[in-house]
Amino acid sequence: MKQYLRTLLAGKKVLILGYGREGRSTLSYILDNIPDTDITVADKNESAFISENNIQASGIKTLSGTDYPIDMTGFDIVIKSPGISLNNSSVNFNPESITSQTDLFLAVYGKQTAGITGTKGKSTTSSLLYHILESGAKPVLFGGNIGIPVFDLINRITPETRIVVELSSHQLEYTTHSPHISILLNLYQEHLDHYKSYLDYQKAKYNIALYQHPDDYFIYSGEDQLISALIENFPAQGVKLPYYKEECPTTGIGKAGQEIFLKYDGNRKKLLPWEFAIPLPGEHNRSNAVIAAAAAALFDLPADKIAHAISTFKPLDHRLEYIGTIHSIRYYNDSISTIPEAAIAAVESLKPVDTLILGGFDRGIDYTILVDFLQKGLVKKVVATGPAGLHIFKMLSEQDSPDELYYFDKFDDAVKKAIEITPESGICLLSPAASSYNEFLNFEERGKRFREIIMKSK
């Protein structure tokens, strides 16, 4: 990486755009390894550079507040942080100058990397794959969207190391390199405030496979029409391995007899028995596990080790997390649910659900699919909250189900009502189908608050 960046950045004016966790990681690596680089760091937040000794000691130019760039055309290379959207922005920039820590990392270590993206399930699938490889005694590192910048992994990488990287659409948006094993789980409407269109969001996700070479592998849902359309309209070179929940027609991943196989280029690898042990509820998590197993098999892990590792996986927080049983009520925290499809999957995993808590920040998502689903009677009571919850509440008020419907402006009040109305031996589920930003910094903070309120009800 050091030599690659030294060649790439030599004689160039470089802008690090965004000085959060990833921006700090990028600057730290460059200062440690190519200290003579001409760098400017920009962050909209004026307090971002307070007490930043490495910046002050190095004499690096900073831009923030009113100086925050409205023109980036004077820079040869812009290393953009994933949280910054350049769409609908007054900033002038040359798209060809934009890169990212993710793209720079994949340019060097892509052949050792499995990258996982998708609107939902990427954290569980990437964590599963990391756990499988680690359990199989493979040297493996894990980074990306889980909160570990990939540059922070570099000093521990050897030629034998396998790297698992969870990737968001923001991290993939300006990439021109793809991982050796690319996984695209699904595509639903999300982050539409960051993109000019839903198609632009889809294309950002699809970058995970678009730049693969013929000896790379692309795992995806063979039943997802949006992914199939992307493959048809924007052909990629990697070996395509569609996943099917039942029989696999030819190449790909699916059932054969009482086992699940991976089939490609004349190879046939057993992955799992059809009935395999998994400590995660729901058909969607079963699919995540099979896909992680296929990626592990491509890294040459044997089937017996894959199955054992999946059976010992510890579920992640805020993802259909079982909080406990209090006064005979079972509580589940699915705060990661920020779209209607996620809430539907959660209900189907636990059905029937006595009380469902919905709502949060309103990003203009169409909730028709969720409202229609709730007419099936799998949820008896709905407690809505926040602007998105009010929207759902109004839509449900015109329907026959659920039996009981409530709305509260504040999250705490909604949870307390849910506790009150859930019957003994019932299930109370937080699966909001909406972002958390109206009251919380992120879905983790929302999930923790839910847990706190539940535990206080003992």
N, C-alpha and C positions, 0 to 999 in steps of 0.2 A: 504493500500500500504506500509506503514511504516513497519508493521510486516512482510509482504511478502518479502520485500527487505532485512530486517534485517536477516531473516532466509536464504535467497538465497545467500547473499554476505558474510555471516559470515566466517571468516578464508580464504577468497578467494582473489587472486590477480586480480584486476579489471582494465581493460583498457577501457577508453572512447576514441573511435576512431573518430576523427573529432570534432573540437571545433567551429562549427558555432552555429546557433540559437538553434538547438536541443541539441548539445553537452553541451552548456552552461546551458540549462534547466536541463539536466540530472545531471550534476555536482552540480548545485545549490540545487536540491532536496536532493541529497545524503548527501551533507555537512550539510544541515539544519536538517536532520532527522537521518542519520546514520554516524556521523562525524568520527567514528573510522575505517571506511572502508579503506583498502589499495588500493589507486587509483593512476593510471598514466593516464595522458591525452596526446594524440598525435594528431598533426595536421601538415600537410605538409607545411603549410604557417608559415614561421618563425616569422611573425609579429602577429600571432594569440594571443600570450600571453602577449603582451605589455600592461601595465597598468591594468593587471588583478589582482586586489587586493585580491580577495578571494583565488586565487591560491597561491599567494605569502605569504599571511598570514597563510595559512593552510600547507605550506611546501609540496605541492603536486608535484610530479615529472612530468616533461613535456618532450615531445619528439617532435622535429620539424626539418625542414631542412635536413641536412645530418644525423641527429639522428632519423629521421622518421622511424618507424619500418619496417624492412624487415623480422622480425621474431616475430610472436605473440604467438608462442607455449608456451611461458613462463607464459602466463596469463590464469587464470581459466575461466574468463568471459570477453568477449569483447562486449561492448555496442556500436554498429556501427551506425554512422550517415547515413542517407539515400543517401546522395550525393556521397558516396565513393563506387567505384566498386572494388571488389576483383577478378573479372575475368580478365584474361590476365595480372595478376599482379605478380611481383617477391616476394611478401610478403608470408611468410610461416605462415599458420594458420590451426587450427583445426575447421572445419565447425561446430562441435557440441558445440564449445565454443562461437559462435557468437549469439548474441541476439540484441535487439533494444529497444528503448523507447516504440515503438508501441507494441511490443510483451509483454513487462513487463506490460504495461497498460492493454492490453486485458486479461492477466492472472488474473487480479484482477477485472476489470470493464467490461469484455466482455458481461456479461448478461444484462447490462444496455445500451449497445452500438449498434447503427446502423452504419455499415461501408460501404462506397461507393467507388468503384473503377471502372476503365474502361479507355480505351485509350482516349476517348473523352466523355465529358458530366458530369464528376464526380463533378466538381465544381458547375455547375448549379443544378444538382440533389441534392447534399448535402446541398447547400444553400436553395433550395426549401423546402427540408424536415425540416431543422432547422426553416425556416420561418413558415411552417405549424404548427409545434409543439409549437412554441413560440406564434403564433396567437391563438392557442387552450388553452392557459393558462397552458401548461404543463411546469414544471421546466426542462429546457433543456440547454445544453452547446454544443459548436461547436469548433472543433479543428482539428489538423492534417495537411494535405498538404496545407491548406489555409494559413498557416503561423503562426499558434498558436500551439506550442508543447503541446502534450496531458498532460505532467506532469504539465504544467502550470494551468490545470483545476482542479487538484486533491483537492485543499483546498476548492473548492466550490461544490464538489459532495456530495449529500446525498443519502440515499437509494431510494428516489423517483425520483432522477434526471435521465432524459434521455440524452444520449450523442450521438451526431452526429459527425462522424469522416470521413473526406475525406482522402483516402489512395492512395498513388502512388505505383507503382510496386516496387520501391526502399524501401519503408517503409515495404512492405509485404514480401520481398525476403527471409528473415530468420525467419519469424514468425512461431510459433508452436501453436498459439491460434487464434481463429476466433471470430468475433462479433456474438451477438445473432441474429441480422438481417444483413445479408450480401447481398450486391448488386454488381453484375458484369454486367456493361452496355454493353460492346463490347470489341473486341480485334482486333486491327489493328497494322501494323508494325510501331513501334516507339521505341526509346531508344535502338536500336540494337547494338550500340557501347558499351552499358553497360553489355550486356549478350553474352554468347557464341553462342546462337542460338535464333531464334524466339520462339521456343518451351520453352526455359528457361524463356523468358519474359512472355509467357502465363502462365506458371506454377507459376511464382511469383505472378501474378495477382490472380490466382486461390486459392492461400493460404488463401484468404479472406473467403473461404467456406470450405476448405479441413479439418479443425480441428473443425468443428461445432459438436454439440451434437444433438441427435434426437429431442429435443424440441426447436431447433433453426430453423431459416428460411433463405432460399437462393433464392433471387429474381434475375432473369437473363433473357436475351432475348431468347425466345423459338425458334427464327428463326436464331440464330447465330450457325453455324455448328462447329466453333472452340470451343465454350463453351460446346456444346453437346458432342464433342469428349473428352474434359477434364473430363466431368462428367462420361462418359463411362469408360475411362481408369484409372481414379483416383477417385473411388467412395467416396462420402462424406455422412455424416449421417443426415444433416439438411433436413427439409421439403422443397422440391424443388417446387418453384413457378415460372414457366416460364411465361413471358409476351408475349402476342400476340397483334399485331396491330388491328386485327379484332376479330373473334370469338375465344373463349377459349375452346379447345376440352373437357377437364375434369378439372383437378387441374390447378390452375394458375390464371392469370390476363388477362381479355379480355372483349369483347363486348357481351352483352346479351340483345336483344331488342334495346332500345334506351338508355341503360345505360352501365357503365363499372363496372364489379364486380371482387372481389377477392374470389376464391373458393379453399378451402382446408379442409381436414379431416371432411367433412360434413358441414363445415361452409360456409356461403355465405354472403359476406359483400359488400354492395353497396359502390363504391368509388366516382364516378362522373357521371353526365349525359354525354351522348355521345358527345354532343355539349357543351363543357364547356369553360368558359372564361379564356384565358391565354395571358398575355402581352409579349409573346415570339414568334417570327416567326419561322416557320419550323416544319416539321413532327418529326424531332429528338427531338425538345424541347417538343412537345406534349407527346412523349414517356417518356421523362425524368419526366414530370409532373405526368403521370399516375403511374410510378414506385415510385416516392416520395409519392404519395397518398397511394399506397399499404403499404409502410413501416409505414406511419402515422397510417393507420388503424390497423396494427399489434400492434401499441402502444395504441390502443383503442380510437383513435380520431374519432368522428362521421363524416359522409359524408358531412353534411352541412357546418361544420367548415373547412373541407379540401377544398371544392370547393371555399369558400369565400377567404381563405388564398391564394390559387393559383391565383385568380383574382387580388390580391393586391400585388403580388410579384414584386419587382423592379429588372429588368435585371442587370446582372453583367457587369462590364466594359470589353471591348475587346472581347466580345462574341456576335457577330452580333449586336454590339452596334450602335444605330442610333446616329450619331454625329449631324446631322442637314441638312437643305436645304440651300445651298448658291448658288446664281445666278441660281436658279431653278434646281440645281443638288443635289440629295440626296446622302449623304455619310454614309457608314457603315464601322465600325471598327471590324474586326474579327481576330485580331492579334493572338488569341489563336490557330488559325488553323495552325498546324504544320505537318499535314499529308494530302495526297491527298483526302481521304474520307471526311475530315472536310471541305475542300474547295468545294467539290461537294455538300455537304449538305447545305452550305451557299448559293451557287448559286441557288440551287433548292428552297430554302426558299424565295428568292427575285426575281426569274426569271421573265422576262429576265434581265440580267445585261449588261449594256453598256460597262463598263471598269472594268477589274479585275486585281489587282496587285498581282503577284505571286513571290515566291522565297525568298532566304535567305541562311542560312548555309546548305551545302550539306552533308547529313549523309548517302548517298548511297541508298536512298529510290527509289523504282521502281515507276516511274510516269506514266506508261502506262495507268492505269485506269483513270487518270485525263486527259491525252491527248485524249484518246478515248471519254471521256465524252464531252470534248470541241468541238468535231465534231458535236454535236447535234445542235449547233447554238444558245445556250442559252446565250453565251457571245460574244459580237461583237468585242471587242478590249482587248488585253492582254498586260500588261506592266510587263516585267520580270526583276528581279534584283538579284544580288548576285550569288555565285557559283551554287546554286540549280536552280536559275532562268535561268542561262545560259544553264544548262542541259535541262530544260523544253523548253526554246527558240529554241534550236537546234532540239528537237523532234517535236515541233509544226511547225517549218519551212518546214518540209517535208509533212505537212498535208494541207487540204483544208480550215480549220477553225482555228482560228478566221479570221475576215475580215482584221484586222490590228494587227500587232505584233511588239513589241519594246523591246529592252534590254538596261538596264543601270547598270553600275557596282555599283553605289551608290543608297541607298534607297531614299534619298531626291530627287535625279534627277528623279527617277521613279515616285514618287508621284506627282511631279510638272508636268510631262508629262501626267499623268493620268488626272489631273485637266484640262489641256489644251485640251485634245481630247474628254472628255466626253461631249455629247451634252446637251442642255437645256432639263429639265424634265427627264434626264437620271439618272442612278444609277452608282455610283463609289464605288467599294467594295475592301477593303483590306482583303484578305483571303489567306495568303502566301503559305500554304501547305508545309511549311518548318520552321525549327528552326530559331531563331533570332541571333544566337551567332556569326555570321560573323561581325556584326556591333553593336549589342546591348547586354546588360547583360541578358535580358529576354524578353519574349513577351510583358510584361507590358510596358517596356521602348519603345519598337518598336511601340506599340499602341499609347502611349502618343505622340511620335514624329509625327506619322501620324495625330493625332488630331491637333497638333500645326501647322503643315503645312497647313492643311485644313482651320483652323480658320484664318490664316494670308492671305488666298486668298479672304477674304471678300471684 
